[in-house]
Amino acid sequence: MTMGKPVLMDFYADWCGPCRLQTPIIDQLKEQMGDAVDVQKIDVGVDTAETRRYAAKYDIQFVPTLIIEKDGVLVQKLVGVQNLERLVSIIQPLVEE
């Protein structure tokens, strides 16, 4: 049985300074890991039913918050700006499973 690829959800808002620092790091991650990881950006500054559902499901209190899931299971919730090395160290083993 093949497992799904890891999903990185980036909860951010346009007005959030730290979020602007996180964005290029996520872009580097996408460049480095390619299609091995599914990156989704969720703008919590835009109030939609979908955004509220995600924010409630993952108890998003602060931005940036990164949620890493594999096969629908929460692997890690990271609050605040995360560096590339930390993200790769969490996601790489998920890709290799």
Secondary structure, 3 states (H helix, E strand, C coil): CCCCCCEEEEEECCCCHHHHHHHHHHHHHHHHHHHHCEEEEEECCCCCHHHHHHHHHCCCCCCCEEEEEECCEEEEEEECCCCHHHHHHHHHHHHHC
